Amino acid sequence: MDLVNRYIEEHKDMYIDWLREFCRIPSVSTQNRGIQEASTWLQSLFKQIGGTADILETTGHPVVYSEFFSGGKKTISFYNHYDVQPEDPLEQWVCEPFAAEIQEDKLICRGAADNKGALMARICAIHAYTQVYGRLPLNVKFIVEGEEERGSVNLSDFIESHSDKVKADLCIWENGIVNPDGSFELKLGTKGILYVELIASGANSDLHSLNGAIVENAAWRLVWALNTLKDRDENVLIGGFYDRVANLSDAERKALEKMAYPEAETLERYGLDRFLLNLSGIALKEKLLFQPTCTICGIDSGYIGEGSKTVLPSKARAKIDFRLVPDQDPEEIVRLLREHLDRNGFEDIEIRARKGSRAAKTDPGHPLVQKVIQAAKKVSGKEPQMVLMNPGSGPMYQLCQQFGIPTVGFGVGNSDSRKHAPNENIFISDYMYGIKLAAMVIHELA
Amino acid sequence: MDLVNRYIEEHKDMYIDWLREFCRIPSVSTQNRGIQEASTWLQSLFKQIGGTADILETTGHPVVYSEFFSGGKKTISFYNHYDVQPEDPLEQWVCEPFAAEIQEDKLICRGAADNKGALMARICAIHAYTQVYGRLPLNVKFIVEGEEERGSVNLSDFIESHSDKVKADLCIWENGIVNPDGSFELKLGTKGILYVELIASGANSDLHSLNGAIVENAAWRLVWALNTLKDRDENVLIGGFYDRVANLSDAERKALEKMAYPEAETLERYGLDRFLLNLSGIALKEKLLFQPTCTICGIDSGYIGEGSKTVLPSKARAKIDFRLVPDQDPEEIVRLLREHLDRNGFEDIEIRARKGSRAAKTDPGHPLVQKVIQAAKKVSGKEPQMVLMNPGSGPMYQLCQQFGIPTVGFGVGNSDSRKHAPNENIFISDYMYGIKLAAMVIHELA
């Protein structure tokens, strides 16, 4: 592997250029921007480095599917996405969100960490490996979707109509971080997600607020309905919500105990003096990894501009995401939410639910996972940090767990990568490191 | 007065042109638009029709002050404002909000009803009267402020430094409507107002919503805080809020019984099937006129655009107005609100309060009010409808009640004038009617 690593170092500038070019495409799926550009750009890169590459249509944005067939016995797949989150609030960025500027070894760009950096690192690894050895030691598939940031709403349909393309012995999941001490984070599971909008409606248009005395206010309806969903101790009050949430196993508890979590750094970075409910230690980690959430992502009603407009809002909307743990079923949660609202006198509140995804987890003892652990050790010289459950979400259940495919995720982010937030970034050094890890994983698995 | 009425009819087109020209100035005080243009436009019109006219500076927008001195013994003042509400939501307008289009005898424009139509009717009346008789039979003052739509925040200071200009035997208040049966509405009081923003703050920027498990969510904090302010039966829960709210007197109850309120038409217009709490009859009218309110005018937090951004908001803001009844003191309410939030564990919620105004009311038996009633009868041939309390607000207490000046309001709106809402409008016929009433009032009072 020394030859491959040397090749990677020698082509550092080119690999950085590839990544910046990709990052500059503003592929914001939820706003339908840059989708065609990003997918065709990827397709031509896959072809350029010797793979097949197809743009496979879905009801939404297409999946870019690429194969590097070596004739080997093993097949691994890489799951990634070419879409990114919206870039607002703009005023908080230190540079243009899609300029892909490099400042002090840091590439700052929407999508750099989530997850264009990780995807490009894998592509560069394939390139370097085949340039040095002529061919790969196993078969590789890339499944790169364009709707992860809006809940992978069409991936299930894709999986159903392309089940042959999904098959693999191991799936390398989209992302992960490099810890401050240089060790890799390996992710073995992911929470599920359900995203809903709650909508309250009153009169047929906004009215003068003097009518607040006698006309129902959509904003108040929404506030009262939201208030019934979660109490101030963070208990979700929807009947049945916790029924499928399992207690921690002994093995999971032990793994949590071993897992480092940089509490002080995180608080400082977020400008906070405490975590929710004053949590710390294992209770904090358990909440983050193994407890479901109910999060208001946005609320919008009435006049929100400057100054004081005295208006009675006719509409109020809240966007809410639920992060789900294994065995919670998003469709069941929607049903429970409807029942809860009805039971509490909020039959008038409309629910618009997106198709969710279930949580998934892989056994850290799986032999192929063990090989990835070996590769991570070889590249970094350090024991990787195992994260049993990613507190974010992804379609791991649909793509892997339902077919019994084990998954492990790693990538090129850092503990301050600001995913989904202004000034998203990765370190160039972590990017180079991630290319080497992807190459080493291919080598070890073969 | 026949000569004056004939003169008014003969100059109808000119008076409509004056109004449309004024309406086309987008004098949105809360957004600092069109203020200088509107105030200087008014100043030159006052001068053109024979008055003095000064633009008197305040810390905020200036007051346009005009006098028509006749040497008569009585002095009346007109209180109006040249500012208007913001025009959004734009997509709900049938024409440009400031184009001042006339469709089927209706002038549609932001500010037409509130209250440029009423102000112009008074100015036209002065013009017609002086053109016919050479001079007015009493002294007239116009106090036209530019910040009514943002709570008359600097009017108190103006009143303090120009107390001579405020003195009058009777103040004609800004506005009122012409009922569907052609009778005038005369307003004898107005609710007070307090406008506040509540602001919840969490981390130093919006975060990926996976952090919802462990980081405080500003939107949830705000929802929980708001929920403590009012229950679902519309009871405001702020301790002491109702302490100064008086029971209805017998006279008030009788007046309420006599007062018509078009329940069915109002419901149909707003697209509703019932009023708040299923109220109707005298209970509905009492709530509208004599009960204080707590109304969410707007809420803003996190991502409110299209699609599903999974974000944990770092800020959440609510705009709230309280409509106050006689003896409630806005400064006291702010204090009670702070105490309430603190007592309920919301010390972290910031309150930004604007200077409010107190409610005011005038005795319908006052001799000068009786003369206005006579004038209204003469113009319309019908008994005017007395509204003891305007459910909207205005600085009537500061400008009049604190000096013992009685007030009565009338104007050119209609029961579907859509003040503060899209498609604000007045009927041209009501405008003409309003010019005649203003002229008749001057005549009767002298």
Interface residues (C-beta under 8 A of the other chain):
Chain A: S29 T30 Q31 Q85 P86 D88 P89 Q92 E149 R150 G151 K191 I193 Y195 G202 A203 N204 S205 D206 L207 H208 S209 L210 N211 G212 A213 I214 V215 E216 N217 A219 W220 L222 V223 W224 L226 N227 K230 R232 Y270 G271 L272 F275 L276 L279 L284 K287 L288 Q291 T293 C294 T295 I296 C297 G298 I299 D300 S301 G302 Y303 I304 G305 E306 G307 S308 K309 T310 V311 L312 P313 A316 R317 A318 K319 D321 R323 G345 R354 N390 P391 G392 S393 R418 K419 H420 A421 P422
Chain B: S29 T30 Q31 Q85 P86 D88 P89 Q92 E149 R150 G151 K191 I193 Y195 G202 A203 N204 S205 D206 L207 H208 S209 L210 N211 G212 A213 I214 V215 E216 N217 A219 W220 L222 V223 W224 L226 N227 K230 R232 Y270 G271 L272 F275 L276 L279 L284 K287 L288 Q291 T293 C294 T295 I296 C297 G298 I299 D300 S301 G302 Y303 I304 G305 E306 G307 S308 K309 T310 V311 L312 P313 A316 R317 A318 K319 D321 R323 G345 R354 N390 P391 G392 S393 R418 K419 H420 A421 P422
